[in-house]
Amino acid sequence: MTDYTAYFDEVIQAHEAIERWFAVEQDEAVLERLLTRFSPRFSMVTPLGRLLDLEALGGLFQMAGGKRSGFRIELGELCGIALHERGATVSYREQQSDASGLHTDRRSTVVFEKTESGQVIWRHLHETFYQD
């Protein structure tokens, strides 16, 4: 049996931190801690096909911090795809909403790496908008 628990936990914990960051104004130290979850070589394909690196992700977080009143993230459909000694690939569904009535639904696939110390970090993320 393969155990994806550490990776699923990281998806959940990271999204809880992102949810708080977007919804509540916080100091820069919180953002710095949030960004330690991501590899220095992090890459991301956004739902609109834009490619981001860690610096661009940090800029996006910086710009949006505390600006989305009532921001909520609901996660579901966590699924393990591949597990290996140095990391894993998992997928999940992410629904976002805020007080303005904005609602997005996306499917995401993330490649995780484990550092030498055993920390699970985000190496690559690919998000696609979901429509029924």
C-alpha positions in Angstrom: 0.0 0.0 0.0 1.3 3.5 -0.9 1.0 6.3 1.7 0.3 9.8 0.4 -0.6 11.2 3.8 2.3 13.6 4.1 1.6 15.0 0.6 -2.2 15.3 1.1 -1.5 17.0 4.5 0.8 19.5 2.7 -1.9 20.3 0.1 -4.4 21.0 2.9 -2.0 22.9 5.1 -0.6 25.0 2.3 -4.1 26.0 1.1 -5.2 26.9 4.7 -2.2 29.2 4.8 -3.0 30.7 1.4 -6.6 31.2 2.4 -5.6 33.2 5.4 -3.0 35.2 3.5 -5.5 36.3 0.9 -8.3 37.0 3.4 -6.5 38.7 6.2 -3.9 41.4 6.2 -0.7 39.9 7.7 2.9 41.0 8.0 5.7 40.0 5.6 7.1 37.3 7.9 3.9 35.3 7.3 4.5 35.5 3.5 8.1 34.5 3.9 7.0 31.4 5.9 4.4 30.6 3.2 7.0 30.8 0.4 9.3 28.3 2.2 6.8 25.6 1.2 7.9 26.0 -2.4 11.1 24.9 -4.1 13.6 27.6 -5.2 13.0 25.9 -8.7 9.2 26.1 -8.4 7.2 26.4 -11.6 3.5 26.7 -12.1 1.1 26.7 -15.1 -1.9 28.9 -14.2 -5.5 28.0 -15.3 -5.0 30.6 -18.1 -1.7 29.0 -19.3 0.7 31.5 -17.8 4.0 30.2 -16.5 5.1 31.4 -13.1 8.3 30.8 -11.2 8.9 31.3 -7.4 9.6 35.0 -7.8 6.4 35.5 -9.8 4.4 33.5 -7.3 5.8 35.6 -4.4 4.7 38.7 -6.3 1.2 37.4 -6.8 0.9 36.6 -3.2 2.4 40.0 -2.2 -0.1 41.8 -4.4 -3.2 39.8 -3.2 -2.4 39.6 0.5 -5.4 40.6 2.7 -7.3 41.8 -0.4 -10.0 39.1 -0.7 -12.5 39.5 2.0 -14.3 36.2 2.9 -11.8 34.2 0.8 -12.4 30.5 1.1 -10.8 27.4 -0.4 -12.5 24.0 -0.5 -10.4 21.0 -1.4 -11.6 17.6 -2.5 -10.8 14.6 -4.7 -7.2 14.2 -3.5 -5.7 11.4 -5.4 -2.2 10.0 -5.4 -0.6 9.6 -8.9 3.0 8.6 -8.3 5.0 8.0 -5.1 8.8 7.7 -5.0 11.7 8.0 -2.6 12.2 11.7 -3.3 8.6 12.9 -3.6 5.2 12.4 -5.1 2.7 13.6 -7.7 -0.9 14.2 -6.5 -4.0 15.8 -7.9 -6.9 17.5 -6.2 -9.9 19.7 -6.9 -9.9 23.3 -5.6 -12.9 25.6 -5.3 -12.3 29.2 -4.4 -14.9 31.8 -3.4 -14.9 35.2 -1.7 -17.3 37.8 -0.4 -17.7 39.5 -3.8 -19.4 36.4 -5.1 -16.4 35.2 -7.2 -16.3 31.4 -7.5 -13.7 29.4 -9.4 -13.3 25.7 -9.7 -10.1 24.0 -10.8 -8.3 20.7 -11.0 -4.7 20.8 -10.0 -1.7 18.4 -10.3 1.3 19.0 -8.1 4.8 17.5 -8.1 6.3 17.4 -4.7 9.9 16.9 -3.7 11.3 15.9 -0.3 14.3 17.8 0.9 17.3 16.1 2.6 15.7 17.0 5.9 12.4 15.4 4.9 10.4 18.6 4.3 7.8 18.2 1.5 8.0 21.1 -0.9 6.1 22.2 -4.0 8.2 21.7 -7.2 5.6 22.1 -9.9 1.9 22.9 -10.0 -0.5 22.8 -13.0 -4.0 24.2 -12.6 -6.9 23.9 -15.1 -10.3 25.5 -14.7 -13.0 22.9 -14.2 -16.5 23.1 -15.8 -19.2 20.6 -15.7 
